[in-house]
Amino acid sequence: MVDPPGRAAKGHLLTDADSSALTQLATQLQHLAIERGVTIGTAESCTGGLVGHSITAIPGASAYYLGGVVSYSDAVKHELVGVPRDTLQRHGAVSAQVAVAMAEGIRQRVGCDLSVAVTGVAGPDGGTEAKPVGLTYVATARAAGHEVRRHVWSGDRVANKEHSAMAALQMLIHALESEAQP
């Protein structure tokens, strides 16, 4: 297999620049979460665990990161994360409603203060006119409520996963920065 231009060497998921960006975001997230005494959980689909990996790549993550679930199938989204079947059937796995349900479900299941969920179409296949490749929803949830954002990335599968993971970390950081200092 030949790596696409601009991609990391074979066997590596991230380019040096993308790895550095994820590391910087995860480091910033860790600092804020520990400073504020906030615990975090993750529910991921299209990112395949990249958000959790980025968080746990930073030493000391166990001080605030409780865990996560890679819920690639609808069955796992329902059984392990708690997404209602009717939400999956009515809106589809790649939807704002499912992203919110994933974030709320993982927050309750792992008992964290703040959670993030990511669901999308990484590509290169699986897209439709209504839900194209690159469409991703990222949601955060906490006791006070939730926030969800829609993105449409234009990269290949790896780039779409990286952008989605960065968006998830940025949303967690934003949620922490918007909270009052302890």
C-alpha positions in Angstrom: 0.0 0.0 0.0 1.3 3.4 -0.9 0.6 6.3 1.5 -1.3 9.3 0.0 0.8 12.4 -0.4 1.1 14.4 2.8 0.3 11.3 5.0 2.6 9.9 7.7 4.8 6.9 6.9 3.1 3.5 6.5 1.9 2.2 9.8 1.3 5.6 11.4 -2.1 7.1 11.6 -1.2 10.7 12.1 1.2 13.1 10.4 3.6 14.9 12.7 1.5 18.1 12.4 -1.7 16.3 13.2 -0.2 14.4 16.1 1.2 17.6 17.5 -2.1 19.4 17.3 -3.9 16.5 19.0 -1.2 16.4 21.7 -1.5 20.2 22.3 -5.3 20.0 22.6 -5.1 17.0 24.9 -2.5 18.7 27.1 -4.7 21.9 27.3 -7.7 19.7 28.1 -5.9 17.9 30.9 -4.7 21.1 32.5 -8.2 22.6 32.5 -10.0 19.5 33.7 -7.6 18.9 36.6 -7.6 22.6 37.5 -11.4 22.6 37.6 -11.8 19.1 39.1 -13.9 17.9 36.2 -14.0 14.3 35.0 -14.4 13.3 31.4 -15.8 10.4 29.4 -16.0 9.7 25.6 -18.3 8.0 23.2 -16.8 7.6 19.7 -17.9 6.2 16.4 -16.2 7.5 13.3 -13.0 8.4 15.2 -12.6 4.8 16.4 -11.1 5.8 19.7 -8.8 8.6 18.5 -10.2 11.0 21.1 -9.6 8.6 24.0 -6.2 7.7 22.6 -5.2 11.4 22.4 -6.3 12.0 25.9 -4.5 9.0 27.3 -1.3 9.7 25.4 -0.7 12.5 27.9 0.8 11.2 31.2 -1.6 11.9 34.1 -4.8 11.4 32.1 -6.1 9.1 34.8 -6.5 12.1 37.1 -9.6 13.2 35.1 -10.4 10.7 32.3 -12.8 8.0 33.4 -13.1 6.1 30.1 -15.0 5.7 26.9 -16.7 3.5 24.4 -16.0 3.0 20.7 -19.6 2.5 19.6 -19.2 1.8 15.9 -22.5 -0.2 15.5 -26.0 0.9 16.2 -26.4 -2.1 18.6 -23.4 -0.9 20.7 -24.7 2.7 20.6 -27.9 1.4 22.1 -26.7 -1.4 24.4 -23.5 0.2 25.9 -24.0 3.9 25.4 -27.8 4.1 25.9 -28.9 5.7 22.6 -32.7 5.0 22.3 -33.5 2.7 19.4 -36.2 5.1 18.1 -33.6 7.9 18.0 -31.3 5.7 15.8 -34.2 4.7 13.6 -35.8 8.1 13.2 -32.6 10.1 12.7 -29.9 7.6 11.7 -26.6 7.0 13.5 -25.0 10.1 11.9 -27.2 12.9 13.3 -27.2 15.6 15.9 -29.8 13.7 17.9 -27.6 10.6 18.1 -24.5 12.6 19.0 -26.4 14.2 21.9 -27.8 10.9 23.1 -24.3 9.3 22.9 -22.8 12.2 25.0 -25.6 12.0 27.5 -25.5 8.3 27.7 -21.8 8.0 28.2 -21.9 10.7 30.9 -24.4 8.7 32.8 -22.8 5.3 32.3 -19.2 6.3 33.3 -20.4 8.8 35.9 -18.3 11.7 34.6 -19.0 15.5 34.8 -18.5 16.2 31.1 -18.6 14.0 28.1 -18.1 14.2 24.4 -19.4 12.1 21.6 -18.5 11.9 17.9 -20.5 10.2 15.1 -20.0 10.7 11.4 -19.1 9.3 7.9 -15.3 9.1 7.8 -15.3 7.7 4.2 -14.3 6.9 1.6 -17.6 5.0 1.3 -20.9 5.3 3.2 -21.9 8.8 2.2 -25.2 9.7 0.7 -26.5 13.0 -0.8 -28.2 13.7 2.5 -25.2 12.6 4.6 -22.0 13.0 2.6 -18.6 11.6 3.4 -17.0 13.9 6.0 -20.3 14.8 7.7 -19.7 14.6 11.5 -21.6 15.6 14.6 -19.7 16.3 17.9 -21.7 16.8 21.1 -20.8 17.5 24.7 -23.0 16.9 27.7 -22.9 17.9 31.3 -25.5 18.3 34.1 -26.4 21.8 32.9 -27.2 20.6 29.3 -25.6 19.8 26.0 -24.1 21.3 22.9 -23.8 19.8 19.4 -22.0 21.0 16.3 -22.1 19.8 12.7 -19.0 19.6 10.6 -18.4 18.5 7.0 -14.8 17.6 6.4 -13.3 17.3 2.9 -10.3 15.1 3.6 -9.7 11.4 3.2 -10.7 8.9 5.9 -7.6 9.6 8.1 -7.9 13.3 7.8 -11.6 13.2 8.6 -11.0 11.2 11.7 -8.2 13.6 12.8 -10.4 16.7 12.2 -13.2 15.1 14.1 -11.0 14.2 17.1 -9.6 17.7 17.1 -13.1 19.1 17.1 -14.1 16.9 20.0 -11.1 18.0 22.1 -11.8 21.7 21.2 -15.5 21.3 22.3 -14.4 19.8 25.6 -11.9 22.7 26.1 -14.6 25.2 25.2 -17.0 23.7 27.7 -14.4 23.8 30.5 -13.4 27.4 29.6 -17.0 28.5 29.7 -17.5 27.2 33.2 -16.9 29.4 36.1 -13.6 29.0 37.8 -13.8 26.8 41.0 
